[in-house]
Amino acid sequence: MKQVSLEMGSGGRLMQEFIKERLLPVFKNRYLKALHDSALLPGGLALTTDSYTVDPIFFPGGDIGTLCVNGTVNDLVVSGARPEYLSLALIIEEGLELATLEKILLSIRKTASRNRVSIVTGDTKVVPRGQADRIYINTAGVGHLVGCPEPEKVRPGDKILVTGPVGEHGLAIMLARNNFRLSSRVRSDCGPLLFLLPLWKKGVLWMRDITRGGLATVLSELADKVGYPLLVEEESIPFSRALRGAVEILGIDPLYLACEGRALVVVKESEAKRVLNVLKKQAASREAAIIGEVQDKIGRKGEALLRTSSGGLRLLEPLTSELLPRIC
């Protein structure tokens, strides 16, 4: 491939290959090599950065302002860090209505306040009309570590949890574009994962927020990282009734739909029920569920397998195409 394609930013297989083959060899260092959601730095600090290009910029359950704050906060949380400070860089297309910009900024301020993080630096660029799509936002986040992902400690029998119904952000964005003329009650799950921070002291070994590429892609990445097969039960995965109805009509696999407020969590076998009970007491994770476990008897090294409702086994692979452009 001689040119950049949309698939290289999808969060799936081509994006993983692009990072490993094009970026890591150029910028190789021990902090980057780990490929956590944040760099774990000396002094107990974590640093992350992300860019947001969602279309439409306002959608059921949120907007690009709530998205940029929650997304950066969540990348720190699943890396074991308590978020504290954010940067905010705006790339604005000439002609954006000032009322729209003000609404986004107020949304950012409100979401940052709820997450107890401060916007401490930033940048603004305005590009000529037609050179952007209304507004793009880049954020960076800094926090102090309270835990640390330890995928090397994952062993057969350890449990895999999700913190709530999956796929709602991706579907909400899709329907908000009105390309299908389909109405639904599905709203984006865009929200913070701060409630997960105490779990780093309760037997959690690894977390990842389920964004681009969806649950299937995150499971595939996890299987590759831990070196054991994973077995997930389709019947145990929480999906909302509204999402189930919509994806059946549209013919979309919900396992590849993104979230912006859900996480996949790996917990020691002995602590799994206790962690699940803690999650179910939180308003944001009342529908959390144990969906599978790390295996040493079924599957091959590095495989993520789904036991379907009919009892068969399906190999889960990373997303191989651009399912839905500009969802985050």
LINCORBEL-V527560 format. One record per backbone hydrogen bond with DSSP energy under -1.0 kcal/mol. CO is the residue of the C=O (numbers start at 0). NH is the residue of the N-H. If there is no record, write none. Layout:
CO,NH
CO,NH
This chain:
4,7
5,8
6,9
11,15
12,16
13,17
14,18
15,19
16,20
17,21
17,22
18,23
22,26
28,32
31,34
38,46
43,144
44,40
45,142
46,38
47,140
49,138
51,136
56,63
58,61
59,187
61,58
62,66
63,67
64,68
65,69
66,70
67,71
68,72
69,73
70,74
71,75
72,76
73,77
75,80
76,79
79,145
79,146
81,143
83,117
84,141
85,119
87,122
88,137
89,124
90,135
91,126
92,95
96,100
97,101
98,102
99,103
100,104
101,105
102,106
103,107
104,108
105,109
106,110
107,111
108,112
109,113
110,114
111,116
112,115
117,85
120,87
122,89
124,91
126,93
127,130
132,134
133,92
135,90
136,51
137,88
138,49
139,86
140,47
141,83
141,84
142,45
143,81
149,152
150,153
154,157
157,293
158,266
159,290
159,291
160,264
161,288
166,170
167,171
168,172
169,173
170,174
171,175
174,177
192,195
193,196
195,198
196,199
197,200
198,201
198,203
202,267
204,149
205,265
207,263
208,210
209,258
210,213
212,216
213,217
214,218
215,219
216,220
217,221
218,222
219,223
220,224
221,225
222,226
228,294
229,304
230,292
231,306
232,235
233,236
237,165
239,243
240,244
241,245
242,246
243,247
244,248
245,249
246,250
246,251
252,255
253,256
254,215
257,169
259,190
261,209
262,162
263,207
264,160
265,204
265,205
266,158
267,270
270,274
271,275
272,276
273,277
274,278
275,279
278,281
281,284
284,287
288,161
290,232
291,159
292,230
293,156
299,302
302,229
303,315
304,231
305,313
306,233
307,310
311,307
313,305
318,12
320,322
325,54
